[in-house]
């Protein structure tokens, strides 16, 4: 596997054994960095523009210099071209503060940029999830930023895996539904598609935004399966999840994935619901027609 390592200015491909960063890199020592995960299918990377726009927003939120997006695009293209064109692959772009003191204080050097690729397994047609007692802090300095400080997600996801699930869902500090460890959450209540507002501390997911835009357009066009536009709103955590007719997750690798069981309890009839199926089919069709939707 070839991995691209460099800075905002330049870099090059290395083998896995050669792809090294300094031990004092702030992304390693204190998690001072941001990242994006992009989906590549047969060598075509999806929604690059939207992902790089969010990478910039996250970097600005941490006070990092803007990533040079031309360099990042070239690094992604070189990395994908240098590795086999897998049926499905995860492309990881990591951007950190670079070499810094062994403390919370940053140094003044160049940021570090890394682009890596790994094969991914096809997403199952449906999944199981659990709720966890920990919360997203919607008032955190990191709220809404896709940072490399992911340890709380690691802990929550490990609990989900131990329970036979693939995702763990969080409330925020006010008891509102927020998000999963690496997903956004949608519910269907009486035929209405709803998802937490960004004020609940959830990430502004790329797939989330596309689902909202594409379902809204389909509804306004009178497409079958979408009786009303989707809504972003405050949703009480457990009451919403327990009363939902359907639940689905979105992410760059999962796309639109139905949840058929939550905390060991079947959602609906334990099968993919009609609204979720319509959203999934719509997303697949729109994504196949445009690899870089703006």
N, C-alpha and C positions, 0 to 999 in steps of 0.2 A: 504494500500500500504506500502511495506517495502522499506526503503531507507538505503543504505550503507554509513556510515560517518566515516572517519578516517584520516590517514596520509599516507606517503610513507611507513610506517613500518607496520601498523596494523589498523584495524577498525572493525566495526560490523554493523549488520542490526538493524534498529530502525523503530518504527512506524512513521507515518508522524508527529505526535505531539511531538515525542521524538527526531526527527532528527534535531539537533541544531548545529549551529556554533557560534563562538564568535562574538560579535558585532563589534570588532576591526579587523575582518578578512579583509585582503587587497583586496580580491576578492569582498567583499561587499562595502567597503568604497571608493575604487578608481577603481574598475574593473581590478585589477591586477591578472589576471588568464587566463586560456585557457580551452577549452572544446572540446568535440566531441559528435556528435549525431549519433547513430548507429541504424540501423533498425533490429527489431526482428520479425520474422514471426513464429507463433506457437512455440515460445521458442527458435528458432535458430537465433543467431545473425550473421549478414552478415558482412564480410570483417573486422573482428576484427584486424587482423595483420596490414592492411593498416591504419586503424584508429589510432591504437596505435603508429605507426610510425609517423603519422602526429602530434599526441599529443606531442610526444617528440620534433619534430621540432619546434612546436609552443612554447613549454616551453623554449627551448634553445633560441629562438628568443626574448623572454622576459627576459632572464637571470635567469630563474628559474632552480632549480636542476632538473635533469632528473627524470621523474616519474619512480617508480619501476614497470615495466610492468608486472611482475609476480603478484604483489599485485593488479594492476588494472584488470588483467584478472580474478583473483579470485573474486574480488569485483563484476565484471560484471556477472560472473557465479552465484554467490550467490544471487545477486539481481534478476536475471531472474528466478532462481529456486524458490525464495521465493514468487514471484508474479504469478498470473495466466498466463498461456501461451496464450496470446491474439492472435487473428488472425494477427494483426499488432500492434506493439508497438514501441515507441520511447525510446531508452536507452540513457540517458544523463550522460556523464562523465565530471565532473568539477574538475579542479586542480588549486588551487590558491596559492599565496605566504604565506598564513597563517596569524596568528596574527601579526600585525605591528602597528607602531604609527599611529595616526590619521592625516596623511600627506602623501605625495608621497614617503617618505622614507620607506624602508622595514625594518622589524624586522629580527631577526636571528633564529626564530623558525622553526618548521617543517611545510612543506606545508600541505594544507588541500585537501583531496580527497573525492569527493562525487559521488556516482552512484545512479541514480534514474531512474524509469521506469514509463511510462504512456501510456495508450492505444492511438492509432492513427487511424484516419479515412482513409479508402482506398482512394488512389489518384484518382481524376476524370480523365476520358480519355483525357481531354483537358482542357485548362485554358485560362484566359485573363490576360494581363499584361499592365502596363503603364510605361512611362519613367518619371523620376523626374529631377528637376533642380540641385540637389546636386550632388557632384562628389566624386569618390574614389580618395584618394591621394596616387598615386603609389610610392611616395617618403617618405611616412609616416614610422615611426619606426615600425608600426604595419602592414604594407602592407604584404599581403600573410599569416598572422598569424590568427589562429582562436581563438581570444581572447574573454573574457567576456565583453569587452567594446562594447556593441551592441546597444547603444541608438540611433545612427543615422539610424540603420536598423529598429528600432521600429517606428520611425517617418515616414520613407519612406513607410513601410508596412501599417501603418495606413492610409496613403494617398491612397495607392492602394486599400485597403479594402473599403474605402469611395467611390471609383470610380467603385466598382463592380469587381475588379480584385484581383488576389491572389499573385501578385508579382510586384515589382518595379525594374526597370533596371537603372543602373548608367553608366555614362561615367567616364573616368578618367580626370585628370587636363589638359590633352592634347587633349581632345575631342574624345578619342577612346572608343569604347565599352569596358566595364569592366565586370560587373557581376550584379546579383540580390542581394536582401537582404540576401538570404540564398541559392542561386542557381548559377550555372554556365550557360552561355548562348551559344547556338550553332545556327548558321544560315545555310541555304542551298541556295547557289547562283549558278544558272545554273548547278544544280546537284552536286556541290562541297560542302562538309561539312566543315565549318570553325568555329573556336572558338577563342576568344581573347587569345593572348599570356599572360603568367603570368606577363610579364613586365607591363601590363596595370593595375596591382594592384589587380587582382582577386585572389581568394583563389584557391589553387591547390586541387580541389575537388576530393574525392575518386571516385565518380561515373564518373566525367569528365575524369579521367585518365583511367578508365576501358573502357569507351566508345571509347576513342582514340585508345587504344591498341586493343580492340576487333574488331572495325570497320577496322582498318588497317590490321589486320590478315585476316578478311573476304575478304577484297578487294584483297589482295595478293593471296588468295586462289581461286579467281574468283567467289565468291558468288554473286548471283543475288541481285540487289538493291543497290550495292555499286560500282559505276563506277570508283572512284578514292579514294586514301587514304585521311583521314581527315587532315586539315591543321590548325596549330596554327599560328596566324598572327595578325598584327595590323589592326583594322577595324574601320573606321570612324563611330561615334556613330549613329546619325540619318540617314545619307545616307545609311548605311548598313541595319539598321532595316526597313527602308522604301522600300528598293529594294529587300529584302529577299523574296524568293519564299516560304520558310518554316522557322520557328523558333521553337526551343525546349529548354526546361530547364532540367537540371540534378541536382539531390541532393540525399542524402541518403534515404530520405523518399519518394520523388517524383519518384525516378529512372529516367526514360526518359518521360517527359511530354510535349506534343505538345502545342504550343501557337497558338490559332486560331484568336485572336484579340489583337491588340496593340493600346493603346490610342484611342479606339473606332473604329479602322479601321480593317477590316478583313484581315487576312494573307492568301494569296493564294485565295482559294474559300471559306474560312471560315470553312474548314474541315481539318482533319489530312492529311498531304502530304505523298506521297509514300516513300520518303527517310526517313522521321521521323518515319513512321510506320515500316520500315525495321530495323532501329536502335533500336526502342523499342522492337521489337520481338527478335532481336539478344541479346539484354541485358537480357531480361527475360530468354531466353534459357540458356545463359552462366551462369547467376547468380544461376539458379536452379540446374545447374550441379556442381557448386563449391561454397560452402558457405564462403570460406576464400581464395579468389583468391590472389595470390602473384604477 
